[in-house]
Amino acid sequence: MPAGSSKKRERQYEHIKESAEDRGESSSRAKEIAARTVNKERARAGESKSAGKTSTRDAKSASQRGGQRSRSGAQGPTKDQLYEDAKKRDIHGRSSMSKQQLKNALGR
């Protein structure tokens, strides 16, 4: 954590780091995820000296977004991820749908 960080941000950092490690991320990757998330939250709250445009003008905070962008890589979400989203929305016929059909059914 950067010097001068509040106790709240330190707790937030530890929580995010532990959650990432529980999901199977390496220790160094978990630290990076936690640091980036906390730094973005600090920038949004005006607690840092400088901040990028995406940190301050993003419609959703990093915690609200919950990794949505991480699922939109070069080819977008995987078929399994789309299937799980369709399952959550109780879309009928999802088991026989292709990736493109799942995207369409989910409105993506």
N, C-alpha and C positions, 0 to 999 in steps of 0.2 A: 504494500500500500504506500502511496505517496506520503511524504512528510506532511503533517498537519491534517490528516484525515480524521473524520469524526469516528466515535465509537460505533455509531450506526453503520457507517460505510465499512468499517472493519468487520462487523458482524455479517453484513451483507456479502462481503467478499468471501468470508469463510464458508457461509452457507452455500453460495453458488459454486465455490471450488469443491466442496464435499459432494454436492449434488452431481456435478460433472464426473467426479471420480466414481460415484456410485453407478453412473450410467456406463462406466467402462472407459472413460477418457484417461489418457496418461496423465501423470502428475503435472508435467509441464504444460500440456494442452489445457488441463483444468485451471491452472493458474492464469493462463492467457485469457481464457473465456471469462473468468471471474474479474480480472483486471479490466478488460475491455468493457464489460457490462457496468461495473462500478464507475469507471471513468466517464462513461456516457451518461449515467445517472447524475454524477456530480456536475457535468457540463449542463445538463438540462435544468438542474436546480440552481445554477449560477455559483457553484462552489469551486469552480476551477478558474484559473487565470485566462485560459484560452479554450475555445471550443469550435469544432467544425460545424458546417451548415447542417449536416445530417444529424448531429447530436442535438441541436437546438430546434430544428424545424420539422423533425419527424413527427408524423401524426400520432404514432404510438411510442410509448417508452419501450426500452428493451425488455423490461419485465412483462409488459402487456403483450408485446409481440410474441414472446415465448418461442423464439427460434423459427418463426415462419419463413424468414428469408433463407435459413440454412437448408430448407427443403426445396429450394428452387435453383439448383445448380444448373449445369449446362443443359441437361435434358429434363429438368423439373423433377417433381417427386417420382419415386419408383411406383411400379404397379402395386406393390404390397402396401405402400403408404396410402395410395389412392383407395385401395380396397378397405383399409382400416377406417379411413374417413367415411367411405360409403357405408360401412358397417355401423359406425356411430350415428349416421343419419338415417339408418334403416332403409336404404335404397334396395328395392326388390330386384332380383335378377343379377345382382352384383357378381355372383360367383362365376357366371359364364361370360362376363363382359371383358373386352380387351382393355388395354390401358387407355386408348383413345375414347372408348365408350364410357369408361369410368370418369375420365376428365369431363366429358360432356354431361354426364349425369350429375356431377358435382358442380357444374357451371364454371369450369376453369378453361 
